Amino acid sequence: QVQLVESGGGLVQAGGSLSVSCAASVSTFSVCTMAWFRQAPGKEREFVAAIYWSETSTYYADSVKGRSAISRDNRENTMYLQMNSLRPEDTAVYFCAAAGTCLGNVYGSQNYEYWGRGTQVTVSS
């Protein structure tokens, strides 16, 4: 069983930056695909970004592409999401997700076996 714990959320002004982290209870070498999803009030959970264990393949939602960077440190069993030029519409609970396999479809939340409880990110205008 893999446990994921997010941290680093908070309140930031529009245009600012924020980094969130996801710590895994097991070696992240054992979870090929790690990802961030987010869910705003009254909306469905949506894909934000994903990364394979090799750290060489990354994927982003169009809404955050160019403003965000996903990374992982397999020695520290941790994944990160650096978000820049934040907008009020980025306000959401950000969830960490992981899959044991290297997913062909990283965008679907149903493909991930393990989830964190989320961390709130609020962007004020």
WORA-V934113 format. One record per backbone hydrogen bond with DSSP energy under -0.5 kcal/mol. NH is the residue of the N-H (numbers start at 0). CO is the residue of the C=O. Records with the same first field share a line. If there is no record, write none. Layout:
NH=CO ; CO
//
This chain:
2=0
4=22
6=20
9=119
11=121
13=123
14=85
15=12
17=82
19=80
20=6
21=78
22=4
23=76
24=2
29=26
30=27
31=29 ; 99
32=98 ; 100
33=31 ; 50
34=96
35=48
36=94
37=45
38=92
42=39
45=37
47=35
48=35
49=58
50=33
51=56
52=31
54=51
57=55
58=49
60=47
63=60
64=60
66=63
67=63
68=81
70=79
72=77
73=71
75=72
76=72
77=72
78=21
79=70
80=19
81=68
82=17 ; 80
83=66
84=14
85=15
89=86
90=87
91=120
92=38
93=91 ; 118
94=36 ; 92
96=34
97=113
98=32
102=100
105=103
108=106
110=107
111=108
112=97
113=97
115=95
118=93
120=91
121=9
123=11 ; 121
//
